Amino acid sequence: MTRSGSRNAFVLDCVALRRLGVVACLFFGCTSQPVREPATPRPVSGTLAVSGYVAGAPGQTSPSETKHTWLLVPGLHYAGMQDNDIRGFPNGRWVHGWNQVGQRHVRLGRGPWTSRVGENEIMRVLHRWDDIPLPANAVVTQVSLELVVEAGIESPADVMLYEVHRDWNPGSGGLQGDNTSPPAPGEVWWPEAAHGEVEWGLPGASFASDEPELGDIAPLALATARYVPGTTRLAFSSDALTGYVQRRVASSKPLLFLLKLSDSDEDLVGDGLVLYSAEEGDSLSVSRRPKLKLEWHVPTEVVGWTQDVLLENGRSVELSKLPT
């Protein structure tokens, strides 16, 4: 069992065997506000839930199934998430060819920072979540995505979450590796899903269609979050989002999201909403990073076992052998 660098994060350890899957999840108590971890980590308190399942066995749904909750946060324990700024103008022009990998913040809307011929640059964000470690046959029952606001805007706005049809390569900072130079071949940016290979249907992943081979995004958003001045966190959750995650995970595909302000809000010059990707200069804290929460169970579960845990820092517990 390991512990995250933030008290308001869950930490989970998973062990998957080829014939018999075993999943162990330790749920830590959450604080209502981000709290810096003290110099000496506090005791771990929560419930350890262990379930076993037989891959491919007929489903045996029962009210006693163990419900698991995983909170994925990019950082030391999970490296499967990457976000990318894409920014430019409706006609495909751009100011910064690259402003993406390794950023501490990303932006939405038409901020006042850059313009050409009196038009302000549009900014959107791509989220790619990969290597989500759910066991085979997992049924996802609830999904939420939480983002932390670094700098807000003066008026309310709707933030939209869309599924993206085309996958992309987050890249490594462009030709110069400086996050502002033009992209290297195959990397994503405002005009193209893959530089020199695949263009977006419209600049900024704007072409909406139900046909994945034609469109950049789906016509209908998966979820929306309402920003009002003073808001520090945005949360996205819906049945459509849960269904999308279930389909992608079941087919071992990454989650591909586009974040943008609603069309009407995006047209307002100066509406630049800044979201955190990570903490500035702090690689150990995860309190401000994007958080993807998944609730799930396994219909083929054959073992369910829980144990309350109160463990001091530096100590370990060897669990008793479980029947298989």
PyMOL commands that set and color helices and strands:
alter all, ss='L'
color gray80, all
select helices_A, chain A and resi 239-250+263-266
alter helices_A, ss='H'
color red, helices_A
select strands_A, chain A and resi 11-16+20-28+44-54+68-72+81-88+105-110+115-116+119-120+122-129+139-151+157-163+192-194+198-199+223-227+233-236+255-261+271-276+291-297+301-311
alter strands_A, ss='S'
color yellow, strands_A
deselect
rebuild
show_as cartoon
